[in-house]
Amino acid sequence: MMRVYWTNIEYQHVDVDENNNHNKGMVYVFVQSRDAISALNKIIKSNQFKDKKITKCEFICPYNVDMEEWDESVEFGSPEETTNHYKKLYKFAMQSRNPVFDYFGEYKK
């Protein structure tokens, strides 16, 4: 049975310019898959990580669209707006064979 899995991936840029203050980051990813291992493999093989090295996969688990409620966020606003944003990513993932990426958040050195 295919399900949508989600994960929080931390990464580091492979080729970092000395003038670039952002060499690390994190991103939420949603992907339709049969199990967590194949979901992670799809994410690793995606073009989004061709210039990035995954440094940490904090978790990977099925996304429960009916149970997940998000807190207020700077990017999306109220808890309801934030929850709706991630429900949209979930729905995109349900219709796609490819991973669906949220915004890439970059960290300073």
C-alpha positions in Angstrom: 0.0 0.0 0.0 1.3 3.4 -1.0 1.4 6.1 1.7 2.9 9.6 2.0 5.9 9.7 4.2 7.5 12.9 5.5 10.9 13.8 6.9 13.1 16.6 8.0 16.4 16.5 6.2 19.4 18.5 7.2 22.0 19.0 4.6 25.3 20.7 3.7 26.2 22.2 0.4 29.0 20.2 -1.4 30.7 23.2 -3.1 30.6 26.1 -0.8 31.8 29.5 -2.0 33.9 31.3 0.6 31.7 34.4 0.3 28.5 32.3 0.8 27.4 32.6 4.5 24.8 29.8 4.0 26.4 26.4 3.8 23.9 24.3 5.7 20.1 24.0 5.8 17.0 21.9 6.4 13.9 21.0 4.4 10.7 19.0 5.0 10.0 16.5 2.3 6.9 14.5 1.4 7.0 11.5 -0.8 4.6 8.7 -1.7 6.1 5.3 -1.1 5.5 1.7 0.1 7.8 2.0 3.1 10.2 4.4 4.8 13.4 3.0 3.3 12.2 3.4 -0.3 10.9 6.8 0.6 14.3 7.9 1.8 15.9 6.4 -1.3 13.6 8.4 -3.6 14.6 11.6 -1.7 18.3 10.9 -1.8 18.2 10.2 -5.6 16.2 13.4 -6.3 17.9 16.2 -8.3 17.3 18.5 -5.3 20.3 16.9 -3.5 22.7 16.7 -6.4 24.8 19.6 -4.9 24.0 18.8 -1.3 25.1 16.2 1.2 22.5 14.9 3.6 23.9 15.2 7.1 20.9 14.1 9.1 17.5 12.6 8.7 15.7 13.5 11.9 12.8 11.2 11.3 10.8 9.5 8.5 7.3 8.4 9.1 3.8 8.3 7.5 2.1 11.7 7.4 -1.3 11.5 9.2 -3.1 14.3 7.4 -6.0 14.1 9.8 -3.9 14.3 13.0 -1.1 16.6 12.2 -1.6 20.1 13.5 1.1 22.7 13.2 2.0 25.6 15.4 2.1 29.2 14.2 5.0 29.9 11.9 6.7 33.0 10.7 6.5 31.8 7.1 2.8 30.9 6.9 1.1 32.6 9.8 -1.6 31.1 12.1 -1.6 27.4 13.1 -4.5 26.9 10.6 -2.6 28.5 7.7 0.6 26.5 8.5 -1.4 23.3 8.8 -3.1 24.0 5.4 0.3 24.6 3.8 1.6 21.2 4.8 -1.8 19.5 3.8 -1.2 20.9 0.3 2.3 19.4 0.2 0.8 16.1 1.3 -1.8 16.3 -1.4 0.8 17.1 -4.1 2.8 14.1 -2.9 -0.2 11.9 -3.2 -0.4 12.8 -6.9 3.3 12.6 -7.6 5.9 9.9 -8.1 8.6 12.4 -7.1 9.4 13.9 -3.7 7.7 17.2 -2.9 10.0 19.6 -1.1 9.0 22.4 1.2 11.1 25.6 1.2 14.8 25.0 1.8 15.9 26.8 4.9 19.5 28.0 4.9 21.7 28.4 8.0 24.6 30.8 8.4 28.0 29.4 9.1 
